[in-house]
Amino acid sequence: LEQRPVAQALGIPLLDPWAAADGIVDGEPGGFVFRLSLKDSWAMARLLEHARARGLRRPGLLTSANAWGRSSEAAARAWISANPGLTLAGVEQLAWGAQTLLPQLQALRAAGADAVILVANEAEGALLVREVAALPRAERPPLLSHWGITGGDFPSLCGPALREVDLAVVQTFSFHGNRSPRAAQVLAAARRAFGLSGPEAIRSPVGLAHAFDLTLILARAVDLAGSTDRRRVRDALERVRGVDGLVRRYERPFSPGRREALGPGDVFLARWSAAGLLEPLPRR
């Protein structure tokens, strides 16, 4: 969010593969910011739809105390106000480096929360998982998480506790069951370059996929522009067509009036398998 006005003022294309606050792109339809990433309003809608489908009626929100958390809270409240059947039980905030999240969890439970929607990164998310797993089984609420927890080695941070909680996380890409030629190509390159044993060794597949696809689109735009001049590349990004990426094929990723390459239909929920691979859940 802080980078956007600087990029606009300097005329530098800002390509966003991993930042979801709606305001990064909203309100700048013809600017220099191009996102191929999740968006908070899409993530919150998918999490809340999943909660409703499971019969969870009073989710509580545990968010980071920053602009990302505020954006996610606004998106959650907007979705709930437009969709009957759910009530936000309460909102609690967490700080980076927190030593415990039990006070926030207890406050949400006291407010009647039957699930916790989490907006956090991997360290705080793993802390919550460990603390929930230590509770009596009947007191462990389902955890529905934004994608920040997939930014590191989350299974290792959680340890055995990960198998003891009901946790799902929003994603836009998975290598699980993915038979596309592009996925096979990228996995083969990752094995050669980094010595990875397989897809389970890629700790943040969605981040890899978004960055890879954006790089393909940028390369195509530079070719179209015939130059690395910033404004010409910005204009060419609006004219890119037919790119086969990891997430999907982009017939036209960007246009003068659209700076979001993905859409709500690209968002799904996933869980970690015993092998540490993020596996998509059937849509409810």
Residue pairs with C-beta under 8 A, 6 or more apart in sequence:
1 21
1 23
1 24
1 67
3 14
4 14
4 24
4 28
4 31
4 33
6 12
7 13
7 14
7 31
7 32
7 33
8 28
8 31
8 32
8 33
11 32
11 230
11 231
11 234
12 32
12 230
13 32
13 34
13 218
13 230
13 233
13 234
13 237
14 32
14 33
14 34
15 34
15 35
15 36
15 214
15 218
16 24
16 25
16 33
16 34
16 35
16 36
16 37
17 36
17 37
17 207
17 210
17 211
17 213
17 214
18 37
18 151
18 207
18 210
18 211
19 35
19 37
19 68
20 37
20 38
20 39
20 40
20 43
20 68
20 71
20 72
20 146
20 147
21 40
21 67
21 68
21 71
22 39
22 40
22 41
22 71
22 74
22 75
23 67
23 71
24 33
24 35
25 33
25 35
25 39
25 259
25 260
28 259
29 256
29 257
29 258
29 259
30 256
30 257
31 259
32 230
32 234
33 259
34 214
34 237
34 254
34 259
34 261
35 259
35 260
35 261
35 262
36 210
36 213
36 214
36 217
36 247
36 253
36 260
36 261
36 262
37 210
37 262
38 146
38 147
38 170
38 172
38 206
38 262
38 267
39 260
39 262
40 68
40 71
40 72
40 74
40 75
40 146
41 75
41 78
41 79
42 262
42 263
42 264
42 267
43 72
43 75
43 146
43 147
43 170
43 267
44 72
44 75
44 76
44 79
44 117
44 146
45 75
45 79
45 264
45 267
46 170
46 264
46 267
46 268
46 269
47 117
47 144
47 145
47 146
47 170
47 269
48 59
48 76
48 79
48 80
48 83
48 86
48 117
49 284
50 144
50 168
50 269
50 284
51 59
51 86
51 115
51 117
51 142
51 144
52 83
52 85
52 86
53 284
54 115
54 142
54 284
56 114
56 115
56 142
57 85
57 86
57 87
57 114
58 86
58 87
58 88
58 89
58 112
58 113
58 114
58 115
59 86
59 88
59 89
59 113
59 114
59 115
59 116
59 117
59 144
60 88
60 89
60 90
60 91
60 92
60 108
60 109
60 111
60 113
60 115
60 116
60 117
60 141
61 72
61 73
61 76
61 88
61 90
61 91
61 92
61 116
61 117
61 119
62 91
62 92
62 93
62 94
62 101
62 104
62 105
62 108
62 116
62 117
62 118
62 119
62 120
62 128
63 69
63 70
63 72
63 73
63 91
63 92
63 93
63 94
63 118
63 119
63 120
64 93
64 94
64 96
64 119
64 120
64 121
64 124
64 148
65 93
65 94
65 95
68 119
68 148
69 93
69 119
72 119
72 146
73 91
73 119
76 88
76 117
77 88
80 86
80 87
80 88
89 108
89 111
89 112
89 113
89 114
90 107
90 108
90 111
90 113
92 104
92 105
92 107
92 108
93 104
94 101
94 104
94 120
94 124
96 121
96 123
96 124
97 123
98 124
98 127
99 127
100 127
100 131
101 124
101 127
101 128
101 131
102 131
105 116
105 128
105 131
105 132
105 141
108 116
108 141
109 139
109 141
113 141
114 141
114 142
115 141
115 142
115 143
115 144
116 128
116 141
116 142
116 143
116 144
117 144
117 145
117 146
118 125
118 128
118 143
118 144
118 145
118 146
118 149
119 145
119 146
119 148
120 128
120 145
120 146
120 148
120 149
121 148
121 149
121 151
121 152
122 148
122 149
122 150
122 151
122 152
122 153
122 154
122 157
123 152
123 157
125 145
125 148
125 149
125 154
126 149
126 154
126 157
126 158
128 143
129 143
129 158
129 161
129 162
129 165
129 167
130 158
130 159
130 161
132 140
132 141
132 143
132 161
132 165
133 140
133 160
133 161
133 162
133 164
133 165
134 161
140 164
140 165
140 166
141 166
142 166
142 167
142 168
143 165
143 166
143 167
143 168
144 167
144 168
144 169
144 269
145 167
145 168
145 169
145 170
146 169
146 170
147 169
147 170
147 171
147 206
149 169
150 169
150 171
150 203
150 204
150 205
150 206
150 207
150 278
151 204
151 207
152 203
152 204
153 203
154 162
154 203
154 272
155 162
155 272
155 276
162 272
163 274
167 271
167 272
168 269
168 270
168 271
168 281
169 269
169 270
169 271
169 278
170 267
170 268
170 269
170 270
171 205
171 206
171 267
171 268
171 269
171 270
171 278
171 280
172 206
172 209
172 210
172 247
172 262
172 266
172 267
172 268
173 205
173 206
173 209
173 210
173 246
173 247
174 205
174 270
174 277
174 278
174 279
174 280
175 183
175 187
175 199
175 202
175 205
175 277
176 199
176 270
176 273
176 277
176 278
176 279
176 280
177 279
177 280
180 246
182 244
182 245
182 246
183 246
186 208
186 212
186 246
187 196
187 198
187 199
190 196
190 202
191 197
191 198
196 202
199 205
199 277
200 275
200 276
200 277
202 208
205 278
208 246
209 245
209 246
209 247
210 247
212 245
212 246
213 243
213 245
213 246
213 247
213 250
213 261
214 261
216 243
216 244
216 245
217 237
217 240
217 243
217 245
217 250
217 253
217 254
217 261
218 233
218 237
220 240
220 243
221 233
221 236
221 237
221 239
221 240
222 228
222 233
222 236
224 236
224 239
224 240
225 232
225 233
225 235
225 236
226 232
227 233
237 253
237 254
238 254
238 255
238 256
240 250
240 252
240 253
240 254
241 251
241 252
242 249
242 250
242 251
243 249
243 250
243 253
247 262
247 266
248 266
250 261
253 261
254 261
268 280
268 281
268 283
269 280
269 281
269 283
270 278
270 279
270 280
270 281
271 278
271 279
271 281
272 278
272 279
273 279
